[in-house]
Amino acid sequence: MNLLNNVLVLDSETTGICKKDQVIQLSVLKLNHNPVFNEYLNTEAEIHPKAQEVHGITKEMLSNKKSILDHADDLVSILKDKVLMGYNVKFDIDRINASGALYLYEEAKLEELITSDKTFAFMHQHGLTVPYKSSIDLMAAFAAHNAEWIETKKCWKNKKLSFALDAFGISSYFQDGDWHELTELHNSLADTRATIELFFSLLTYADVTAWGNTPVHELFDMTKVAFEGEVASIRLE
């Protein structure tokens, strides 16, 4: 598999964390940090004050932006058949899906629709679901590397992205042959760049073979030497 052409890394900022909340910023990058989609997105939904405290996005900032439905065709084309990587990537994929459908249903009973099969059938019918091939959750990968076990739940403990970055000392990203400072975390573009650097750090420093049957192994199924060879080529792109 060609990582640069087949893997996309994404992150989103949303109006909140509930099922009816919508994406208001979305960034999708290649592993060499080149953006293929990076937009603020207009929405009729209110932004929850707690969410706004985190990302700083206001309704005024979105007033002249297009909605996610205006970008639907482009997003389907960009994401189709790609491997999507992110930190808690399922949250981002679910919110992208929900944003498209719920925007159309804004005058309907949102809570009822989001839990019904009709919503998902509608989304599939109108091409509003993310048509991706598979996904890799780096939050789960880092949890396995960090190896903090929760006995009551029989699983590794998930950590925030900021914790993972600190664990590897990640404060910059590599693009176009040079290092650049990571600024404005909790902005989807900066968080996507940070996630890319976390991916490279995990490949370089983590004992991936100790993770067992994980999505990382299922997707790549190659030796660490092969990983490093392709990673080096991506850094030169």
LOLO-624844 format. One record per residue: x, y, z of N, C-alpha, C in turn; residue number from 1; residue in one letter. Coordinates in steps of 0.05 Angstrom, whole numbers. Layout:
// LOLO-624844
SITE  n.east  n.north    n.up  ca.east  ca.north   ca.up  c.east  c.north    c.up  pos  code
SITE       X        Y       Z        X         Y       Z       X        Y       Z  NUM     A
...
This chain:
// LOLO-624844
SITE  n.east  n.north    n.up  ca.east  ca.north   ca.up  c.east  c.north    c.up  pos  code
SITE      17      -24       0        0         0       0      17       25       0    1     M
SITE      10       45     -16       23        70     -16      10       88       5    2     N
SITE      25       93      26       13       108      48       5      136      40    3     L
SITE      21      150      24       16       178      18      -9      181       1    4     L
SITE     -15      162     -16      -38       164     -34     -63      151     -22    5     N
SITE     -60      134      -2      -84       119       7     -92      126      36    6     N
SITE     -75      139      51      -82       145      79     -86      175      82    7     V
SITE    -109      183      94     -115       211     100    -119      214     130    8     L
SITE    -109      236     140     -112       241     169    -131      265     172    9     V
SITE    -149      262     191     -170       283     194    -175      289     223   10     L
SITE    -186      313     227     -196       322     253    -218      342     249   11     D
SITE    -235      344     268     -258       363     266    -261      378     292   12     S
SITE    -274      402     290     -284       416     313    -314      418     309   13     E
SITE    -329      416     331     -358       413     329    -373      432     348   14     T
SITE    -399      433     345     -415       450     362    -418      438     390   15     T
SITE    -411      413     394     -412       400     420    -405      371     416   16     G
SITE    -412      354     435     -405       325     434    -429      307     434   17     I
SITE    -453      318     431     -477       302     430    -482      292     401   18     C
SITE    -501      273     398     -506       261     372    -517      282     352   19     K
SITE    -531      302     362     -542       322     343    -523      345     337   20     K
SITE    -499      345     349     -480       367     344    -467      364     317   21     D
SITE    -458      386     306     -448       387     279    -420      397     276   22     Q
SITE    -408      389     254     -380       397     248    -379      426     238   23     V
SITE    -362      442     251     -359       470     242    -331      476     232   24     I
SITE    -312      457     235     -286       459     222    -277      431     216   25     Q
SITE    -266      427     192     -257       401     184    -231      403     169   26     L
SITE    -211      388     177     -185       388     163    -179      359     155   27     S
SITE    -171      355     130     -162       329     120    -135      333     106   28     V
SITE    -115      318     115      -88       322     105     -76      295      96   29     L
SITE     -58      297      77      -41       274      71     -19      272      92   30     K
SITE      -5      249      92       16       245     112      40      263     110   31     L
SITE      42      277      87       63       297      84      54      325      92   32     N
SITE      31      326     105       19       351     116       6      368      95   33     H
SITE       4      359      70      -10       375      50     -40      372      53   34     N
SITE     -54      395      57      -83       393      61     -98      386      34   35     P
SITE    -117      369      37     -135       363      14    -163      375      19   36     V
SITE    -168      382      45     -193       396      52    -188      410      79   37     F
SITE    -194      435      80     -190       450     105    -209      474     105   38     N
SITE    -232      471     119     -253       491     117    -267      495     144   39     E
SITE    -275      520     149     -295       525     169    -322      521     156   40     Y
SITE    -342      512     172     -368       504     160    -391      518     175   41     L
SITE    -408      530     159     -431       544     171    -452      524     181   42     N
SITE    -467      532     200     -488       515     211    -509      532     225   43     T
SITE    -534      522     224     -556       535     239    -555      528     268   44     E
SITE    -541      507     275     -540       498     303    -525      518     321   45     A
SITE    -533      520     346     -518       537     365    -493      522     374   46     E
SITE    -472      537     380     -447       526     390    -449      525     421   47     I
SITE    -445      502     432     -446       499     461    -423      515     474   48     H
SITE    -429      531     495     -409       547     507    -384      532     515   49     P
SITE    -387      508     525     -364       492     534    -346      485     510   50     K
SITE    -359      478     487     -344       472     462    -330      497     452   51     A
SITE    -343      520     454     -331       545     445    -307      553     462   52     Q
SITE    -308      547     487     -285       552     505    -260      536     495   53     E
SITE    -265      513     484     -242       496     475    -231      505     449   54     V
SITE    -248      508     428     -238       514     401    -240      544     394   55     H
SITE    -255      560     408     -256       589     402    -271      597     378   56     G
SITE    -286      578     365     -301       585     341    -328      597     348   57     I
SITE    -335      619     336     -360       633     341    -378      632     317   58     T
SITE    -404      637     321     -423       638     299    -415      660     279   59     K
SITE    -404      681     289     -396       703     271    -374      694     252   60     E
SITE    -356      678     261     -335       668     244    -345      650     222   61     M
SITE    -369      639     225     -379       620     206    -400      632     188   62     L
SITE    -408      657     192     -431       669     179    -429      670     149   63     S
SITE    -404      672     138     -401       674     109    -389      648      97   64     N
SITE    -389      626     113     -378       601     104    -400      583      92   65     K
SITE    -391      564      76     -410       545      64    -416      523      85   66     K
SITE    -438      509      81     -445       487      99    -432      462      91   67     S
SITE    -433      442     107     -421       416     100    -435      404      76   68     I
SITE    -461      409      73     -475       399      49    -465      412      24   69     L
SITE    -457      437      25     -446       450       2    -420      437      -7   70     D
SITE    -406      424      12     -381       410       6    -384      380       2   71     H
SITE    -409      371       3     -414       342       4    -401      327     -19   72     A
SITE    -404      337     -44     -392       323     -67    -362      322     -65   73     D
SITE    -350      344     -57     -321       344     -55    -311      325     -33   74     D
SITE    -326      324     -11     -318       306      11    -320      277       3   75     L
SITE    -341      270     -11     -345       243     -20    -322      235     -38   76     V
SITE    -315      253     -56     -293       248     -75    -266      245     -61   77     S
SITE    -261      262     -41     -236       262     -27    -233      237     -10   78     I
SITE    -254      229       5     -252       208      25    -258      180      14   79     L
SITE    -269      179      -9     -278       153     -20    -255      133     -22   80     K
SITE    -259      109     -10     -240        87     -12    -213       93       1   81     D
SITE    -212      113      19     -187       119      32    -187      107      60   82     K
SITE    -163      103      71     -160        95      99    -158      121     115   83     V
SITE    -177      124     134     -178       149     149    -166      145     177   84     L
SITE    -148      162     183     -133       161     209    -139      185     225   85     M
SITE    -142      182     251     -146       205     269    -143      196     298   86     G
SITE    -146      216     315     -144       211     344    -173      210     354   87     Y
SITE    -183      187     361     -212       182     366    -227      187     340   88     N
SITE    -218      174     319     -227       180     292    -257      174     288   89     V
SITE    -267      154     303     -296       148     300    -313      171     307   90     K
SITE    -305      187     326     -321       211     333    -323      230     309   91     F
SITE    -300      235     296     -300       253     273    -317      242     250   92     D
SITE    -314      216     244     -330       205     222    -360      206     229   93     I
SITE    -367      199     253     -395       200     261    -406      228     259   94     D
SITE    -391      248     267     -400       276     266    -403      286     238   95     R
SITE    -385      277     220     -387       285     192    -413      274     181   96     I
SITE    -418      248     186     -443       235     177    -467      250     188   97     N
SITE    -467      254     214     -490       266     226    -495      295     217   98     A
SITE    -474      310     213     -477       338     204    -492      340     178   99     S
SITE    -485      323     159     -499       325     133    -528      319     135  100     G
SITE    -535      298     150     -563       290     152    -579      309     170  101     A
SITE    -568      316     192     -583       332     211    -587      361     201  102     L
SITE    -570      370     183     -574       397     172    -600      398     156  103     Y
SITE    -606      376     141     -630       375     126    -655      372     144  104     L
SITE    -650      359     167     -672       352     185    -675      372     208  105     Y
SITE    -665      396     204     -663       415     226    -690      422     238  106     E
SITE    -712      419     223     -738       425     234    -753      400     243  107     E
SITE    -740      377     241     -753       352     249    -744      345     277  108     A
SITE    -752      322     286     -745       312     313    -718      299     312  109     K
SITE    -698      315     318     -670       306     314    -663      282     330  110     L
SITE    -671      282     356     -663       260     373    -676      233     363  111     E
SITE    -700      235     353     -713       211     343    -700      201     318  112     E
SITE    -693      220     300     -682       213     274    -654      201     277  113     L
SITE    -638      212     294     -610       203     296    -608      175     306  114     I
SITE    -628      165     320     -628       138     330    -644      119     313  115     T
SITE    -655      128     291     -672       111     275    -657      102     250  116     S
SITE    -665       79     239     -653        69     214    -659       88     191  117     D
SITE    -681      103     193     -688       121     170    -667      142     166  118     K
SITE    -655      152     187     -634       172     184    -611      161     168  119     T
SITE    -601      138     175     -578       127     162    -584      118     133  120     F
SITE    -609      109     129     -617       102     102    -618      127      84  121     A
SITE    -627      149      95     -628       174      81    -600      183      74  122     F
SITE    -582      181      93     -555       190      89    -542      174      67  123     M
SITE    -546      148      67     -534       131      46    -546      138      19  124     H
SITE    -573      142      19     -586       148      -6    -575      173     -19  125     Q
SITE    -569      193      -3     -561       219     -13    -530      222     -12  126     H
SITE    -516      201      -7     -487       202      -8    -475      219      14  127     G
SITE    -488      220      37     -478       237      59    -462      222      80  128     L
SITE    -458      197      76     -441       182      94    -412      181      83  129     T
SITE    -393      179     100     -365       179      92    -359      152      78  130     V
SITE    -353      152      52     -349       126      38    -320      116      40  131     P
SITE    -310      114      64     -282       107      68    -278       77      68  132     Y
SITE    -253       69      64     -246        40      63    -243       28      90  133     K
SITE    -228       41     107     -223        31     135    -212       54     151  134     S
SITE    -209       50     177     -199        71     194    -178       61     214  135     S
SITE    -161       79     223     -142        73     244    -145       94     266  136     I
SITE    -150       85     290     -154       103     313    -127      104     328  137     D
SITE    -113      127     326      -88       130     340     -92      133     370  138     L
SITE    -116      140     379     -121       141     408    -118      112     419  139     M
SITE    -130       93     405     -127        65     414     -99       55     412  140     A
SITE     -85       63     390      -57        55     387     -39       66     409  141     A
SITE     -43       92     416      -27       104     437     -34       91     464  142     F
SITE     -59       85     468      -67        72     493     -52       46     497  143     A
SITE     -50       30     475      -35         5     476      -5       10     482  144     A
SITE       6       30     470       34        37     474      38       46     503  145     H
SITE      20       63     513       23        75     540      19       53     562  146     N
SITE       2       33     555       -1         9     571     -10       15     600  147     A
SITE     -30       33     602      -43        37     629     -69       21     628  148     E
SITE     -69       -1     643      -91       -20     641    -114      -13     661  149     W
SITE    -139      -15     651     -162       -11     668    -174      -39     674  150     I
SITE    -169      -49     697     -177       -77     703    -207      -80     702  151     E
SITE    -222      -61     712     -251       -64     713    -263      -65     685  152     T
SITE    -250      -52     665     -261       -52     638    -245      -70     619  153     K
SITE    -223      -82     630     -207      -100     614    -197      -87     588  154     K
SITE    -187      -63     590     -177       -49     566    -156      -29     574  155     C
SITE    -141      -19     554     -121         2     559    -136       29     562  156     W
SITE    -125       46     579     -138        72     584    -131       92     562  157     K
SITE    -152      104     551     -148       125     531    -138      150     543  158     N
SITE    -122      165     529     -111       190     538    -118      212     518  159     K
SITE    -118      237     527     -122       260     510     -98      262     490  160     K
SITE    -103      275     468      -82       279     448     -59      295     460  161     L
SITE     -65      314     477      -43       330     489     -25      313     506  162     S
SITE     -36      293     520      -19       274     535      -1      258     517  163     F
SITE     -12      249     495        5       233     476      27      250     464  164     A
SITE      21      275     458       42       292     446      64      297     467  165     L
SITE      56      302     491       76       307     513      93      282     517  166     D
SITE      81      258     515       96       233     520     118      230     500  167     A
SITE     114      239     475      135       237     455     150      263     450  168     F
SITE     143      284     466      157       309     462     151      322     436  169     G
SITE     127      319     426      120       330     399     110      359     402  170     I
SITE     124      378     390      117       406     391     119      419     363  171     S
SITE     126      404     343      130       414     316     122      393     295  172     S
SITE     119      402     271      113       383     249     132      388     225  173     Y
SITE     136      367     209      156       368     187     141      370     161  174     F
SITE     146      392     146      134       396     120     153      411     102  175     Q
SITE     154      402      77      171       416      56     200      419      65  176     D
SITE     210      398      78      238       397      85     246      413     109  177     G
SITE     227      422     125      234       437     149     214      432     171  178     D
SITE     221      439     196      204       436     219     190      462     225  179     W
SITE     165      460     233      148       484     239     135      479     266  180     H
SITE     133      501     282      121       499     308      91      493     307  181     E
SITE      82      474     324       54       469     326      41      490     344  182     L
SITE      22      505     333        8       525     349     -22      521     347  183     T
SITE     -37      534     364      -66       533     363     -78      505     364  184     E
SITE     -69      489     382      -82       463     386    -112      468     393  185     L
SITE    -129      449     386     -158       451     387    -168      467     364  186     H
SITE    -151      471     344     -159       479     318    -155      454     301  187     N
SITE    -174      447     284     -173       421     271    -148      418     253  188     S
SITE    -138      439     241     -114       437     224     -90      431     241  189     L
SITE     -87      445     263      -64       440     281     -66      412     293  190     A
SITE     -90      404     301      -93       377     313     -87      355     293  191     D
SITE     -94      360     268      -88       340     248     -58      338     243  192     T
SITE     -45      360     243      -16       360     240      -3      345     264  193     R
SITE     -13      350     287       -2       337     311      -7      307     310  194     A
SITE     -30      299     300      -37       271     297     -18      257     278  195     T
SITE     -11      270     256        8       259     237      35      254     250  196     I
SITE      44      273     265       70       270     279      69      248     300  197     E
SITE      46      245     313       43       223     332      44      196     318  198     L
SITE      33      194     294       34       170     278      63      162     272  199     F
SITE      79      182     263      107       176     257     123      169     282  200     F
SITE     116      181     305      130       175     330     123      147     339  201     S
SITE      98      139     336       91       111     344     105       91     326  202     L
SITE     107       97     301      122        78     283     151       76     290  203     L
SITE     162       99     298      191       100     304     198       88     331  204     T
SITE     182       94     351      190        88     378     174       66     392  205     Y
SITE     149       61     383      133        41     396     139       13     387  206     A
SITE     136       -6     405      139       -34     398     112      -44     387  207     D
SITE     108      -38     361       83       -45     348      77      -75     349  208     V
SITE      98      -91     348       94      -120     348      81     -130     375  209     T
SITE      83     -113     396       72      -121     422      42     -116     424  210     A
SITE      31     -103     404        2       -96     406     -16     -118     399  211     W
SITE      -6     -139     386      -23      -161     378     -39     -154     353  212     G
SITE     -63     -165     352      -80      -162     328     -94     -135     329  213     N
SITE     -81     -114     320      -92       -87     321     -97      -77     293  214     T
SITE    -113      -55     290     -118       -44     263     -92      -36     249  215     P
SITE     -72      -28     264      -46       -21     251     -35      -45     236  216     V
SITE     -34      -68     250      -24       -92     236     -42     -101     214  217     H
SITE     -68     -100     218      -87      -109     198     -84      -93     172  218     E
SITE     -79      -67     175      -77       -50     152     -51      -53     138  219     L
SITE     -29      -51     152       -3       -50     139      10      -78     134  220     F
SITE       8      -96     154       18      -123     152      46     -124     139  221     D
SITE      65     -108     150       92      -107     139     111     -104     162  222     M
SITE     137     -107     157      157      -104     178     162      -75     184  223     T
SITE     174      -71     207      180       -43     215     200      -31     196  224     K
SITE     218      -47     184      237       -37     165     223      -25     141  225     V
SITE     202      -39     132      187       -29     109     172       -3     116  226     A
SITE     161       -2     141      149        22     151     169       46     148  227     F
SITE     192       42     159      212        63     160     220       72     132  228     E
SITE     222       53     113      229        60      86     209       78      74  229     G
SITE     183       72      77      162        88      65     159      115      79  230     E
SITE     162      114     106      161       139     121     182      159     112  231     V
SITE     207      149     107      228       166      98     221      178      71  232     A
SITE     209      163      53      202       173      27     180      195      29  233     S
SITE     162      191      48      141       211      52     153      237      62  234     I
SITE     172      235      79      185       259      90     199      275      68  235     R
SITE     206      262      46      220       275      24     201      286       4  236     L
SITE     175      280       6      156       289     -14     153      319     -14  237     E
